[in-house]
Amino acid sequence: MRKTYTSSTATTFVSEITNASGGVVTISLTAATTNALKAGRYVYDVEITSPASVVTRIVEGQVEVTPGVTQV
């Protein structure tokens, strides 16, 4: 995940195939990683690599990070 398509820095998220036959992939960020993000819009994509080393983008989009209100 990057602030823009051309950003040199990225935030890495965890991805997991949770139901291969159903085509379900779960992506998530840890609490610490989420807390470190500045508010704003980000772009992301998820790619998978086949055993033959073929890379396929399976999803892409934008994420809006908003500041939290609740203080713990």
C-alpha positions as CSV (number, residue, x, y, z in Angstrom):
1,M,0.0,0.0,0.0
2,R,1.4,3.4,-1.0
3,K,0.3,7.0,-0.7
4,T,0.4,7.3,-4.5
5,Y,1.2,5.0,-7.4
6,T,4.7,6.6,-7.6
7,S,5.6,6.7,-3.9
8,S,9.0,5.1,-3.1
9,T,7.9,3.9,0.3
10,A,5.2,1.3,1.0
11,T,3.3,-0.2,3.9
12,T,3.2,-4.0,3.8
13,F,0.0,-5.8,4.7
14,V,-0.6,-9.4,5.5
15,S,-2.4,-11.5,2.9
16,E,-3.7,-15.0,3.2
17,I,-5.7,-17.3,1.0
18,T,-8.4,-18.3,3.3
19,N,-10.5,-20.3,0.8
20,A,-8.6,-21.3,-2.3
21,S,-11.5,-23.1,-4.0
22,G,-13.8,-20.2,-3.3
23,G,-11.3,-17.6,-4.3
24,V,-11.2,-15.9,-0.9
25,V,-8.2,-13.8,0.0
26,T,-8.0,-11.9,3.3
27,I,-5.8,-8.8,3.7
28,S,-5.1,-7.0,7.0
29,L,-2.8,-4.7,8.8
30,T,-1.5,-5.1,12.4
31,A,-2.7,-2.6,15.0
32,A,0.8,-1.0,15.2
33,T,1.1,-0.6,11.4
34,T,-2.4,0.9,11.3
35,N,-1.6,3.4,14.1
36,A,1.5,4.5,12.2
37,L,-0.5,5.5,9.1
38,K,-1.2,9.2,8.5
39,A,-4.8,10.0,7.6
40,G,-5.4,10.2,3.8
41,R,-6.1,8.2,0.7
42,Y,-3.8,5.3,-0.2
43,V,-3.6,2.9,-3.2
44,Y,-2.9,-0.9,-3.0
45,D,-2.8,-4.0,-5.0
46,V,-2.6,-7.7,-4.3
47,E,-0.6,-10.0,-6.6
48,I,-0.2,-13.8,-6.5
49,T,2.7,-15.8,-8.0
50,S,2.1,-19.1,-9.6
51,P,4.5,-22.1,-9.2
52,A,5.7,-21.2,-12.7
53,S,6.6,-17.7,-11.4
54,V,3.8,-15.9,-13.3
55,V,2.6,-12.9,-11.3
56,T,-1.1,-12.0,-11.5
57,R,-2.8,-8.9,-9.9
58,I,-6.0,-10.2,-8.3
59,V,-7.3,-7.0,-6.8
60,E,-6.4,-3.3,-6.6
61,G,-8.0,-0.2,-5.1
62,Q,-8.0,2.7,-2.8
63,V,-8.1,2.9,1.0
64,E,-9.2,5.9,3.0
65,V,-7.5,6.2,6.4
66,T,-9.4,8.4,8.8
67,P,-8.2,9.5,12.2
68,G,-9.7,7.7,15.2
69,V,-11.8,9.5,17.7
70,T,-11.9,7.0,20.6
71,Q,-9.0,7.4,23.0
72,V,-8.0,4.3,25.0
